[in-house]
Structures are given as C-alpha cells and as structure tokens.
Amino acid sequence: MSIHLLPDARPPYAPLLAPIFTPKTIPHALAVILLDWNEPWYWLGQLRERISILKSVLDSLDNDCKDTMDVVMRSWRERRTGPAVEGMTTTFMSDRNQQTPAPPPPLGQGEWDDPIGMPICIVCLNAEKTHILAREHVWTDTQFDYILQHLRTILLKHGGSLIYTSSTQASNAVLTDLIRSSLSIQSLLKKTILKAEAIQRDSIIIPPNWDTAGKIKTLDSTFDVETIGRDWEAEIVAAVQNVSSQVLAEQLTGTASAPTDLLLNFSHKIQDPDHRFASASSVTTTNDQSTKPRPNLQAFLAAQLPVLRRLEAEDAQEISSQSHPDASTTQDSHTISRREPQLPLRAAGGNGAATADATEIATPVLMNVGGVNVDVEAAVKQLRERAARDANNKLSEQQQAERANHDAGEVEDAQEGEKRLEWLAGLANRRRTGGSTPSTPQR
C-alpha cells in the first residue's frame, strides 16, 4: 500500500498527482481529505481547493485512465464494491468477480450528480473539540447540524463517505475499517459491517451510498439540499477552471477566485469565535482561507532589497563615524547603536586604519537549543561554579557529621569514666566501714 501526501492544495502542485494515476492504480485508489475541528469555519473553502485540484488532475488524464475511472464509478454507483453497511437493501460486495450481481437501486435526488473519478473520504479530525465549542463558545446543535448538512450534501453529489474521528481507540478502529473496505480490502475471517451514525456529533459516520436528501433534511427541514448542491457544482466548475489556468501559466502563487454566495453564507453562519465581533467584510476574508492572496516570493524579496541596502549604508556610516570621532562631533555621544554588541575599535599601524582587537570583539559562542540561543561559555562556567559549590557543601556536611560523631564519642567516654569512678568510690566506702561484699565467703 502506498500513501501519497500533497504538501499543499495550490494549483502548481497538481502535476505531481498525475503520474500516480494509471489504469492499474485507479481501481485501488482512494482520495482522503483531512479537515480539522480546530477551524471548521474554513472547511468549505478547503474542500473547494482540494476537490477542484483533484478533479482537474483526473480530467487531464488520457482516455485509458478515464475509461478505468468510468468502470470504477459505475461499480460504486451500482453498489458492487465498497464497505458493507448495516440496514441497506443492497449489500456492498468486495468481490468484483460476482457473476450475478443484483440490480442496482434507483438513484435518489442529488446522488452521484458529479462523480470525481474515484471514491473519496472526508475525515474530520479532533472531534472532541466539538465539546469545547459547545461549552466555551456556546455553539448549539444549529451550528453543528449546519456544518454536517453541507458536508453530507457535497458528498452526496460526489459519492463519498464522511467520518468524525477523535483520539479514542474505538474511533481509530472505525476509521481503519472504513479505509480498508473503501479500498476493497476485506478480511476472510471476519466481515466488517459499518454502522452509520448521524446523531452523535463527535462520532459521525456516513458510509458511501447510505445518505439521501431526505436523511439530510431530518436534521433541519429548512435546509435546501437542492440549492446547496447546485451552488456547489457551480463552485467546483469555476474552481477547476481557475486551477487549470494557473497550472498552464505556472504561477506559484495565484489569486483565488472571489467568494461566492455559498461561501459567504457559510462564513456568516459559521464564524471563528475569537473574531465573532468583527465586521462582515473582515469575517468574509478571515473565514475563507482560499480567498486570501498569497504573497509572491520573488516580489517579497524584491521589496526587501531596498531595505537591506539602506541598512547596509547605515552600518557603513556608523563604522566610519566610530573610526573618525572628530568628524562626528555633531552626533550625540549617547546614541545607542542598532548593531549589538557595539564593537570597540582602536587605531593600529602607521597608516592610521582602524582595526579591532580580536580579544575585544570576540562574541560569545552561541548554540541554538530548542530555538533559543545559549551562551556556551557562560553555561559551562555556571556548571563549573555550581559543581564547586556542591562539592564544598558536601565537604562541609561531611566535616559537620564527623565533628558531631566525635563530640558524641567524647560525651560517651566521659559518661563511662564517671560510672567507673562511682563504682570505685563505692568499693572504697565499703572497706572503710569494715563491710564486705555479699559474695565474700565467711570463715
């Protein structure tokens, strides 16, 4: 199995996809589009970019590839390939050599109106962020259902699948089953049957060929599936033409098309909570990443060239003023130089040229550690000083412990000496009084 990742959805990267699709690889190919719940207000613009670039590449293939794509799409449309879904009248079959396939059911309104040429799957990552949006930003089911209805309407036209994933192991297992079955990879020991889920907002699963316009309207009966589907089809046609023109012109950074009514309505309904108080015009430009003009690299470098030359001239003037202090008496002596650290200069040689002492201008040795420049010499010096302090502290602790042990020994010896003196004094007292110890035998 091979996985090809597109670094960016810009049109100049479209030619990188063309060599991947051949008559042999197309029947076993699956396009996966990743979206992130950290920024759902950008999803419609991101889907337009990714689907348009994929569709433009597939439309530019030769006739053999297009014939293979027609066979693949017909097989998906007739439900003879793909995952098995619970509750369907016609079960998906992963075996393409079935001799007597069942007649395909009639297509509903909006189903498979614009097949891309291969199955697609939209994966929405970090679904646990929905709870944060609901708790901290007061999002309701209206916003979540509005996003879900747009995604399902788009996939209804292209014949794709949708899944919300989180960091849980169960979610990853369902995603694995969906990807494998979409690639017609079925286990011979255990048949995987996917169960659709359209209610729980953090675990949505919409298998291919399961959804209909009527099921989409169950979330909100006022949602116009036909109008949204028609506007999306026009959106993709315009975006594909824009991609094709930019690829032919070989523009690395082309200007995106202006936002249409579909994107404007979506951006007004689904806004970034951090910028919800912005004006309508600013929200439109910030919520649709595809409408942001990307700066040209060469134009940016050309604009920075005069700035670099001006800074170079200022540096040269500053060095000349430092080397000739008499000529710069009008300047303030307390002016702080833009170049740090300021390098001290001194005259050397008979020609009067200003040269710098190597020991004075030597800058610290800096090492980048985790994005932070660290003075190596200062760090080593601090480590040595800390090691010396620790050694002194340890030595002083050992000396204090030895002194305490010595003092305790002296006290113990003094106590034992006092006890011996008391015992000897007791013996002397007994002899003076004429007594004898109880153990002395009597004659």
Helices and strands as residue ranges (DSSP letters): G 11-16, G 18-20, G 26-28, E 31-36, G 40-42, H 43-59, H 63-77, E 84-85, E 120-125, H 129-136, H 141-158, E 161-164, H 169-182, E 193-194, E 205-206, H 213-217, H 225-249, H 261-269, G 273-275, H 280-287, G 289-291, H 297-323, G 325-328, E 346-347, E 354-355, H 358-361, E 366-369, E 372-375, H 376-432
